[in-house]
Amino acid sequence: MSAPGHQREHNQTATEQASEADGRVPAEPADAGQAPEQADVGHAPQMAEPVVEIDERRAKMERLRAGGIDPYPHVRLPDRTPVARVLASHDPAQLSQGEHRELPYHLAGRLTSRRGHGKTAFLDLRDLSGTIQIVARVDVLGEEAYERVLALDIGDIIGVRGCVYVTQRRGLALAAHEVTLLTKTLRPPPDKHHGLGDTGTRYRYRELDLLANERTRELFVTRAKIVAAIRDWLNERDFVEVETPALQSLAGGAGSRPFITHHNALDRDLYLRISVELFLNRAIVGGLENVYDMGKAFRNEGISYKHSPEFTILEFMLAYADYYDVADATEEMFRDVAQRVLGRTQIQRDGQTIDLAKPWRRTTMREVILERTGVDFMGDDRAAVTRQLVELLEERVHPATTWAELTHAVYTKLIEPTIIQPTHVFDFPLEPFPITKRHAEHPELAEHFDAVIGGVELVSGDTELNDPVDQWQRCVEQRQRRTVDDEDMPHPNDEEYARAIEHGYSPTAGGGMGVDRLVMILTERESLREVIPFPIVRELR
């Protein structure tokens, strides 16, 4: 569309409000009863790393090389077992104390702590699945190999072959028979005594945040499961995944400012997509019925706790359906994904318990604005209504601002943030939605809805406009409202889309979802930057 206003993912300028501390419960003391050489890696990073320690680690690396030991060997570990599987496979209460040579394992992971310097050393080995204690004894490893174990630095990545060992405290450990250095670390791990000064540093150096905080590692494993569960849910219902282009001749399908890039071979400017909807609609014209695409979208606008310039979007289209069907699908998808990934449908938000399994509240924009403000934006005296809407906003409003824009601003600023429990809000003013079908009873409204939880819009859905004559006229009207490049003619890309639906676009409805927002809600986080693995941050100066 011609700079369409179909806002499936509102991206408004705002000040970043995210501020979270993310700590970790310290590990229990090891059997050796001695203080660890260095604290567990489960704490926030300290960026001012000691130069002396870095130099010492590099010196160790060089000594290893000089001694014929490769600190970064070529490795294949086909028989490696995850730590969690070892811990789950054996109950120490059912085993006698000491080593069990009939239960051998090969583990690999990061050294997170070490205690003991006599004939026995106790190491903590961590992989993604968990942490286990390693018991290293000089009489088993031999003097030379044991000394190499003592020379390891916290953070080094090692492989350990050994057997199940039950400690005096009836804990499950592994008695080491062979310890191999797999990766020598040249920088020390995060120091538990000096947390991050701000959350921005955690986002900027996410590798250290992941290294330091178990909660962060768990979060991104959960995110991956949520994304997989969404795809599974759609695929199980015979949706066809259609990969739409990220580089487009015009970024259409939403009313947002795009990023512009230049293609050298074609010598033309292209746009990073802000939406994927128009291409999915064309796929339906071509005979595919239920389709979806999930991938990155880009909007060159503000950053806030619920807005990111780069985000993951899901758009799904249902043939022979309307916006009520999309609302039904949204409820079912959220409930099923939560149950599949979290094992429950209840989450906490803003001090309230939200149960995604319960039927969602269904209301209209007219009802919620009237309920909250006493203003009926559908009133007959449109001039009086416009004045009331301006007064509600309590800010200067451009004289050219339309009734539809004022109504949407009142809803976005005053109403949406107060909707905590799952709610579908139907029937928005038509103007911002140029590819949405007019309301059957109120032609000034669109068959559009927003699904809101915790004051955040999660899904924006519509009955799609399939009348090519109306679509063409909407393109022209939208173009005329633009303040620049105001010819009475759509952009060539609009013409392409309008021509496409002239071939026959079946009655269709669609929904667009910010996947990062859903992850934020399901994991009970307060900021998108918390749940995006590598968010965009300000440049260091």
Salt bridges, closest charged atoms under 4 A:
GLU9 OE2 - ARG517 NE 3.20
GLU16 OE1 - ARG529 NE 3.53
ASP22 OD2 - ARG202 NH2 3.39
ASP22 OD1 - ARG215 NH1 2.78
ASP31 OD1 - ARG169 NE 4.00
GLU37 OE1 - ARG114 NH2 1.84
ASP40 OD1 - ARG24 NH1 2.71
GLU49 OE1 - ARG187 NH1 2.55
GLU53 OE2 - ARG57 NH2 3.23
ASP79 OD1 - HIS106 ND1 2.87
ASP79 OD2 - ARG161 NH1 2.79
GLU99 OE2 - ARG101 NE 3.67
GLU99 OE1 - ARG137 NH2 3.47
GLU99 OE2 - HIS177 NE2 2.48
GLU102 OE2 - HIS100 ND1 3.20
ASP124 OD1 - ARG115 NH2 3.16
ASP127 OD2 - ARG80 NH2 3.37
ASP139 OD1 - ARG137 NE 3.45
GLU144 OE2 - ARG148 NH1 3.19
ASP153 OD1 - LYS60 NZ 2.84
ASP153 OD2 - LYS184 NZ 2.51
ASP156 OD2 - LYS184 NZ 2.92
ASP191 OD2 - HIS194 ND1 3.00
ASP209 OD1 - ARG202 NE 3.15
ASP209 OD2 - ARG206 NH1 2.67
GLU214 OE1 - ARG24 NE 3.36
ASP232 OD2 - ARG340 NH1 3.92
GLU236 OE1 - ARG237 NH1 3.74
GLU236 OE1 - ARG340 NH2 3.29
GLU241 OE2 - ARG231 NH2 2.93
ASP267 OD1 - HIS262 NE2 3.12
ASP269 OD1 - HIS262 ND1 2.90
GLU277 OE1 - HIS6 NE2 3.14
GLU277 OE2 - ARG8 NH2 2.99
ASP293 OD2 - ARG273 NH1 3.20
GLU315 OE1 - ARG8 NH1 2.40
ASP328 OD1 - ARG362 NH2 2.58
GLU331 OE2 - ARG362 NH2 3.03
GLU331 OE2 - HIS424 NE2 3.33
GLU332 OE2 - ARG237 NH2 2.94
ASP336 OD2 - ARG237 NH2 3.46
ASP336 OD1 - ARG335 NE 2.94
GLU371 OE1 - ARG361 NH2 3.21
ASP376 OD1 - ARG366 NE 2.86
GLU395 OE2 - LYS413 NZ 2.74
GLU416 OE2 - LYS306 NZ 3.26
ASP427 OD2 - HIS439 NE2 3.38
ASP450 OD2 - HIS10 NE2 3.74
ASP450 OD1 - HIS448 NE2 2.95
GLU457 OE1 - HIS10 NE2 2.84
ASP462 OD1 - HIS6 NE2 2.78
ASP462 OD1 - ARG8 NH2 2.87
ASP462 OD2 - HIS448 ND1 2.59
GLU464 OE2 - ARG8 NH2 2.72
ASP470 OD2 - ARG438 NE 3.40
ASP470 OD1 - ARG474 NE 3.40
ASP485 OD2 - ARG479 NH2 2.73
GLU487 OE1 - ARG479 NH2 3.39
GLU495 OE2 - ARG499 NH2 3.29
GLU496 OE1 - ARG282 NH1 3.40
ASP516 OD1 - ARG223 NH2 2.80
GLU530 OE2 - ARG202 NH2 2.79
